[in-house]
Amino acid sequence: MWIAQNWKDYEVLDTSSGEKLERWGSYLLVRPDPQVIWNTPKTDTGWKKRNGHYHRSSKGGGEWEFHNLPEEWQISYAPLSLSFRLKPFNFKHTGLFPEQAANWDWFSSLIREANRPIKVLNLFAYTGGATLAAARAGAAVTHVDASKGMVAWAKENAAVSGLSGAPIRFLVDDCVKFVERELRRGNCYDAVIMDPPSYGRGPKGEIWKMEDSIFFFIELTSQVLSKKPLFFLINSYTTGLQPAVLSYMIGTVLTPRFGGTAVADEIGLPVTSNGLVLPCGASGRWQTTHAGA
């Protein structure tokens, strides 16, 4: 498992009975987590001193309960000198997936060691964690998300990270349509990051279902890669897609054309109270085998 273990401002303190107790900077949140199917004693005092608690409804969705939690606050990821604005919204989320720091560290090293200009395409880019990590490492990044609000949030994260002047293009667009247009334009990228949703709808009602659409989209997106691509990263929070499936898909598409290696694994967060690692989805990684390529 690839573990995001370099956080100082974020921590999973404890897990029990379908929930996780987290520290986000100075504030404690309790949020549901489908992976926490064990029932262990809630000995950490934070369970009772929580600043926010998302209660899931048996009818679907849920609602937040707040105790002295500001509408918005900020945390930093020190290893990459990145900062992020947080706020509780939409179905338990805060605007950041801290487990992705395991991937940020990985591809940041590849970008820095490439010793050449690197263009990165970040699809379904959300609030910009991966975008900012790639930009901090020295890449020029094209950030694409269909949500105007998420792209605006990503711009604000760039500002608080001191990256407003970085070579980042922020675009509100349907990711599939954008890639199709880039192919027609003849544009190419040295690396691709994608974090597709399990299920969604496009601007014209197009249905996206991860299991049905993802292999086609990997094939399509691989066509915008340059002649000497550096890496390809795909993240999945879809339960039915095992890590091996991710590695098979990217390996099948990329390795015959470019060589390199494709691997996949779960990503996770360490749990302070008991030394466990909380699984948080999976990632598939392809990278070139040419050092400094």
Secondary structure, DSSP 4 states (H G I P E B T S, - for coil): -EE----SSEEEEEEETTEEEEEETTEEEEEE-TT--------SGGGTS-SEEEEEPTTS-EEEEESS--S-EEEEEGGGTEEEEE--BTTTB-S--GGGHHHHHHHHHHHHHT-S--EEEEES-TTSHHHHHHHHTT-EEEEEES-HHHHHHHHHHHHHTT-TTSSEEEEES-HHHHHHHHHHHT--BSEEEE---SEEE-TTS-EEEHHHHHHHHHHHHHTTB-SS--EEEEEE--TT--HHHHHHHHHHHHHHHH--EEEEEEEEEEBTTTS-EEEEEEEEEEE-SSTT-
